[in-house]
Amino acid sequence: MEGWLWILSGGLIRIFQGICSASPTFLVGLFIAAILRFYFGSQGTRTLFGGDSLRSLPQSWALGMLLPVCSIGVFPILFEMRRAKVNPGALSAFALSAPLFNPLSLLYGLTLSRPLVILMFAFGSLMVVTIVGFVWDLFQSRKESGDGQAEGATVAIGADGATAAQHDRLIGMQRLRGVSSWMVRESAGPSSRWGLVAVCGLGILAIILPWGSMQGAVEHNDPWAPATMAAVSIPVYATPMLTMSQLGMMFQHANSPGAAFVLLVIGTGLNLGTLFWFGFQFGWRPVSLWFLTLMMTVVAIAYAINQPLIPAGVEPAGHTHAFDIYTNPISPSMQPSATVLMETAVKGIEWPSWISTSLLAVFFVAGLVLRWIDRRRGFHADDSPTRSEIQSVEPTPALRYDRVVPPSLVGGTLIVGLIIFSIVMCYAYYPAPNEALEEIRVARAETLTAASAGQTEHALQWLQVWDDWSRRLEVGTYIRHFELRPYQRMQGFLIRKKLELLEHELEHDPFEIDETKKVLQQIYRTNERWVDAFRRPDAERSRP
Amino acid sequence: MRPPFSSKLLIAVQVLLVCCLGGLPQGCSSHFESEQKTLFDEEHQVPEHWPEGLDQLAEDFRRRLDEVRMNLTQDPEARKELSDLVTWTDEIAADSDLDENRWNQLHATTQRLRQQLAREGGEWSETSLRLGEKLATELDRAVDYVRGLQLARDQENHEGEGAH
């Protein structure tokens, strides 16, 4: 295969992987946007995000922190906010903060480095969105704000002749049908298109950055680390959990904390789609100012906090694999073939992503069909769902015990329910210690057996699973006992440090079985102590 | 719908990225191959004064503490290395057969000593030296305890082999 074709294939693989990783949070974003549209309406949405008051910025930030979406999942919500004429500052506050944290990723983040660091990062993000939002609100001309119509605004209630009052007439099953048909249509609408622009950023990066070129780019002693990361982060699309795991690797490798902060705020909060959408909505001049303020604030904070953050016992490795995911996935040593491309493309995609991607694909196809039918019926592709739903409403016969609950109350309950659901999901994602230890037992057996037999690929795959479960074990313990003993934390640190050593041995070319076995011997004993630390009740702690 | 982005802007972004990132090295192997010897060293620069285990930590710490206390060394590097040993104690002790309660005692002492050293900007004052002495004693006890465990384990193994 030609060299350039090979590089291009790497870019396409990254785009495909981006779509798969975005699909779960994109579906959640569609659901939240549908709630805003059908239950809150324009007025309710504006009130939810703080209206014109000063608290709109921190309120949007706080809402963004609670809702489980990524920077692609925010698109449908942004369209609804824009349609409701929410302040541009609040819009940017929500767009930047919603993808940064959610209950799942925040808990995961607390297991990395010192919990205070992650809390400080969260506080730093609040500062950024407040400063940037304030500057934008200050400079954004009110006229533009009043006139400009979002792409989502083509679906404005007023635009298709359906008023807020008509929306309120949609209740019960009709509204539910409206919600689902809108979600299906929107999945093949502007949200998906902008999402595609976002994941194209990953493709561009993979084409520009050769395989492994980011491995030594953000070392703690490199004064250019935050600036380099700022340049890379602009086209990056990353899910909150991916960023958290990258932050973990950065802390583990003692990389630049400033670069980690830039990756969190710009890499996770912003993508190419967000940037271009803002540009098309508000004009390039104000958006350039907004973007410049954002970059300057983030990079300034990054340099201010860029003190070495090296945990006890960690000696900087000199490189990290945390950012390999942004470089071309095709290494020079690979033999070009379609099978290799396929294997590389699906590597690391977990079953929840497959399920949500399949569901999104079904939605997308159904959405295309519905939009085609709408066009045949003479409705505008974007507004017809609402209009057709409203037109089909017939007077509902009043039943004696029927009470019409205000839509905002139902919508509020749904949003609160979603937040509660995501907290409950934390307990499912981070199971009880005994369950986590059972998963670890399987991962450990696979890793050690494969490593001893020299099956490096298999061992590397399961090693990541083991590492991931080690963190989930800590979070699972903490959220149930509200405590993680220093000894448990240290044993967790030790097992991950040794797993990292094993990873380096497995990746070494040529593979050296004797060196690998030495590391395995260390892991056996450390693993025993680590598992004991989580299994033993307090009364037995003094028994070795 | 308007096109999602103008091609000029996209090209501008790409040019910017190429300018910023073009100088990045390709891959890690060439970057790290030159000066290292073993596989472990190749990936992690381990400091020369990193102790092999708890025994060596206790020994090194006692020796270096005495040197600093008796002003046998004015070398700031030696003082820094002593502080490093304090920082590494938690990890090295956790990587031994020391049980959790005994580890917690060591941990508490190292925490106090590290805070004291941070307050003094890494200098070893009288207070730090006193805490250092406490840590040295605890490390000696920890070593005795781990050795005792090892002896008991060896004895058990011998008896087991004898029974067979």
Interface residues (C-beta under 8 A of the other chain):
Chain A: E151 P190 R193 W194 V197 I204 L205 I208 L209 P210 W211 G212 S213 M214 Q215 G216 A217 A227 T228 A231 V232 I234 P235 L272 G273 F276 G279 F280 A312 G313 E315 P316 A317 G318 H319 S331 P332 R485 P486 Y487 M490 Q491 F493 L494 L501 H504 E505 H508 D509 E512 E515 T526 R529 A533 R541 S542 R543 P544
Chain B: M1 R2 P4 F5 L9 V13 Q14 L16 L17 V18 C20 L21 L24 P25 Q26 G27 C28 S29 H31 F32 T38 L39 F40 E42 E43 H44 Q45 V46 P47 W50 T87 W88 D90 E91 I92 A94 D95 D97 L98 D99 E100 N101 R102 W103 N104 H107 L149
